[in-house]
């Protein structure tokens, strides 16, 4: 059974940094795209950043220049380095993966809370 476990969330002051991690286990297939999404209270889940298995990245305009997505394929782990955090970055952050197999199944983690507040 595929499992995604996120960690690294917490409370940080505006301008601070956090690094999120997402460890994937239980997959018989290679991991294709990995991504981070976030959902603030009362809002829809939105894309933050994605990275392909070849390292190509894509970012939401709101986080460009502040967030960096990366991955360690040997450890089936994705990271999200978040710098210059703003109160509007406050949300639950979710990891998502797509497997390289028929149907391209997608899996989600349970989420980790990021709160940016003074």
TIPA-736214 format. One record per residue (C-alpha): x, y, z; residue number from 1. Coordinates in nm, 2 decimals. Layout:
BEGIN
<c1: X | c2: Y | c3: Z | nr: NUM>
...
END
This chain:
BEGIN
<c1: 0.00 | c2: 0.00 | c3: 0.00 | nr: 1>
<c1: 0.14 | c2: 0.34 | c3: -0.10 | nr: 2>
<c1: 0.19 | c2: 0.58 | c3: 0.19 | nr: 3>
<c1: 0.30 | c2: 0.94 | c3: 0.19 | nr: 4>
<c1: 0.42 | c2: 1.09 | c3: 0.51 | nr: 5>
<c1: 0.48 | c2: 1.47 | c3: 0.53 | nr: 6>
<c1: 0.67 | c2: 1.64 | c3: 0.80 | nr: 7>
<c1: 0.83 | c2: 1.98 | c3: 0.87 | nr: 8>
<c1: 0.53 | c2: 2.20 | c3: 0.92 | nr: 9>
<c1: 0.49 | c2: 2.43 | c3: 1.22 | nr: 10>
<c1: 0.46 | c2: 2.79 | c3: 1.34 | nr: 11>
<c1: 0.70 | c2: 3.05 | c3: 1.19 | nr: 12>
<c1: 0.72 | c2: 3.42 | c3: 1.20 | nr: 13>
<c1: 0.68 | c2: 3.62 | c3: 0.88 | nr: 14>
<c1: 1.00 | c2: 3.62 | c3: 0.69 | nr: 15>
<c1: 1.10 | c2: 3.29 | c3: 0.83 | nr: 16>
<c1: 1.18 | c2: 2.95 | c3: 0.66 | nr: 17>
<c1: 1.05 | c2: 2.60 | c3: 0.68 | nr: 18>
<c1: 1.15 | c2: 2.28 | c3: 0.50 | nr: 19>
<c1: 0.88 | c2: 2.02 | c3: 0.43 | nr: 20>
<c1: 0.96 | c2: 1.66 | c3: 0.35 | nr: 21>
<c1: 0.74 | c2: 1.39 | c3: 0.20 | nr: 22>
<c1: 0.86 | c2: 1.03 | c3: 0.22 | nr: 23>
<c1: 0.69 | c2: 0.77 | c3: 0.00 | nr: 24>
<c1: 0.68 | c2: 0.40 | c3: 0.08 | nr: 25>
<c1: 0.50 | c2: 0.09 | c3: -0.04 | nr: 26>
<c1: 0.50 | c2: 0.15 | c3: -0.42 | nr: 27>
<c1: 0.59 | c2: -0.12 | c3: -0.66 | nr: 28>
<c1: 0.62 | c2: 0.13 | c3: -0.94 | nr: 29>
<c1: 0.84 | c2: 0.42 | c3: -1.01 | nr: 30>
<c1: 0.73 | c2: 0.77 | c3: -0.90 | nr: 31>
<c1: 0.67 | c2: 1.02 | c3: -1.17 | nr: 32>
<c1: 0.56 | c2: 1.37 | c3: -1.08 | nr: 33>
<c1: 0.58 | c2: 1.48 | c3: -0.72 | nr: 34>
<c1: 0.41 | c2: 1.79 | c3: -0.60 | nr: 35>
<c1: 0.31 | c2: 2.01 | c3: -0.31 | nr: 36>
<c1: -0.04 | c2: 2.16 | c3: -0.28 | nr: 37>
<c1: -0.19 | c2: 2.37 | c3: -0.01 | nr: 38>
<c1: -0.54 | c2: 2.44 | c3: 0.13 | nr: 39>
<c1: -0.62 | c2: 2.73 | c3: 0.35 | nr: 40>
<c1: -0.95 | c2: 2.73 | c3: 0.56 | nr: 41>
<c1: -1.25 | c2: 2.81 | c3: 0.33 | nr: 42>
<c1: -1.04 | c2: 2.79 | c3: 0.02 | nr: 43>
<c1: -0.98 | c2: 2.53 | c3: -0.25 | nr: 44>
<c1: -0.67 | c2: 2.32 | c3: -0.26 | nr: 45>
<c1: -0.42 | c2: 2.49 | c3: -0.49 | nr: 46>
<c1: -0.09 | c2: 2.38 | c3: -0.66 | nr: 47>
<c1: 0.23 | c2: 2.51 | c3: -0.50 | nr: 48>
<c1: 0.50 | c2: 2.33 | c3: -0.69 | nr: 49>
<c1: 0.56 | c2: 2.02 | c3: -0.89 | nr: 50>
<c1: 0.88 | c2: 1.83 | c3: -1.00 | nr: 51>
<c1: 0.91 | c2: 1.56 | c3: -1.26 | nr: 52>
<c1: 1.13 | c2: 1.26 | c3: -1.22 | nr: 53>
<c1: 1.38 | c2: 1.43 | c3: -1.44 | nr: 54>
<c1: 1.39 | c2: 1.74 | c3: -1.22 | nr: 55>
<c1: 1.18 | c2: 1.98 | c3: -1.42 | nr: 56>
<c1: 0.99 | c2: 2.21 | c3: -1.19 | nr: 57>
<c1: 0.68 | c2: 2.43 | c3: -1.19 | nr: 58>
<c1: 0.57 | c2: 2.68 | c3: -0.94 | nr: 59>
<c1: 0.26 | c2: 2.89 | c3: -0.86 | nr: 60>
<c1: 0.32 | c2: 3.25 | c3: -0.93 | nr: 61>
<c1: 0.26 | c2: 3.34 | c3: -0.56 | nr: 62>
<c1: 0.56 | c2: 3.13 | c3: -0.45 | nr: 63>
<c1: 0.81 | c2: 3.18 | c3: -0.73 | nr: 64>
<c1: 1.15 | c2: 3.30 | c3: -0.60 | nr: 65>
<c1: 1.06 | c2: 3.21 | c3: -0.24 | nr: 66>
<c1: 0.99 | c2: 2.83 | c3: -0.25 | nr: 67>
<c1: 1.21 | c2: 2.55 | c3: -0.40 | nr: 68>
<c1: 1.09 | c2: 2.20 | c3: -0.47 | nr: 69>
<c1: 1.34 | c2: 1.92 | c3: -0.49 | nr: 70>
<c1: 1.35 | c2: 1.54 | c3: -0.47 | nr: 71>
<c1: 1.58 | c2: 1.25 | c3: -0.38 | nr: 72>
<c1: 1.48 | c2: 0.97 | c3: -0.61 | nr: 73>
<c1: 1.69 | c2: 0.72 | c3: -0.43 | nr: 74>
<c1: 1.50 | c2: 0.79 | c3: -0.11 | nr: 75>
<c1: 1.16 | c2: 0.84 | c3: -0.27 | nr: 76>
<c1: 1.14 | c2: 1.18 | c3: -0.09 | nr: 77>
<c1: 1.03 | c2: 1.52 | c3: -0.20 | nr: 78>
<c1: 1.12 | c2: 1.85 | c3: -0.03 | nr: 79>
<c1: 0.98 | c2: 2.20 | c3: -0.03 | nr: 80>
<c1: 1.21 | c2: 2.47 | c3: 0.10 | nr: 81>
<c1: 1.00 | c2: 2.77 | c3: 0.19 | nr: 82>
<c1: 1.18 | c2: 3.10 | c3: 0.25 | nr: 83>
<c1: 1.05 | c2: 3.45 | c3: 0.31 | nr: 84>
<c1: 0.72 | c2: 3.31 | c3: 0.44 | nr: 85>
<c1: 0.42 | c2: 3.54 | c3: 0.45 | nr: 86>
<c1: 0.09 | c2: 3.51 | c3: 0.65 | nr: 87>
<c1: -0.09 | c2: 3.42 | c3: 0.33 | nr: 88>
<c1: 0.12 | c2: 3.11 | c3: 0.31 | nr: 89>
<c1: -0.06 | c2: 2.97 | c3: 0.61 | nr: 90>
<c1: -0.23 | c2: 2.65 | c3: 0.50 | nr: 91>
<c1: -0.23 | c2: 2.27 | c3: 0.53 | nr: 92>
<c1: 0.03 | c2: 2.15 | c3: 0.28 | nr: 93>
<c1: -0.02 | c2: 1.82 | c3: 0.10 | nr: 94>
<c1: 0.22 | c2: 1.60 | c3: -0.09 | nr: 95>
<c1: 0.10 | c2: 1.44 | c3: -0.41 | nr: 96>
<c1: 0.26 | c2: 1.17 | c3: -0.63 | nr: 97>
<c1: 0.18 | c2: 1.01 | c3: -0.96 | nr: 98>
<c1: 0.30 | c2: 0.66 | c3: -1.03 | nr: 99>
<c1: 0.45 | c2: 0.55 | c3: -1.36 | nr: 100>
<c1: 0.21 | c2: 0.28 | c3: -1.45 | nr: 101>
<c1: -0.11 | c2: 0.23 | c3: -1.64 | nr: 102>
<c1: -0.37 | c2: 0.49 | c3: -1.53 | nr: 103>
<c1: -0.11 | c2: 0.71 | c3: -1.36 | nr: 104>
<c1: -0.26 | c2: 0.66 | c3: -1.02 | nr: 105>
<c1: -0.23 | c2: 0.96 | c3: -0.78 | nr: 106>
<c1: -0.18 | c2: 0.95 | c3: -0.41 | nr: 107>
<c1: -0.20 | c2: 1.21 | c3: -0.14 | nr: 108>
<c1: -0.04 | c2: 1.25 | c3: 0.20 | nr: 109>
<c1: -0.23 | c2: 1.34 | c3: 0.52 | nr: 110>
<c1: -0.10 | c2: 1.70 | c3: 0.52 | nr: 111>
<c1: 0.12 | c2: 1.91 | c3: 0.74 | nr: 112>
<c1: 0.01 | c2: 2.25 | c3: 0.88 | nr: 113>
<c1: 0.21 | c2: 2.56 | c3: 0.82 | nr: 114>
<c1: 0.12 | c2: 2.87 | c3: 1.01 | nr: 115>
<c1: 0.29 | c2: 3.20 | c3: 0.95 | nr: 116>
<c1: 0.22 | c2: 3.45 | c3: 1.22 | nr: 117>
<c1: 0.39 | c2: 3.70 | c3: 1.45 | nr: 118>
END
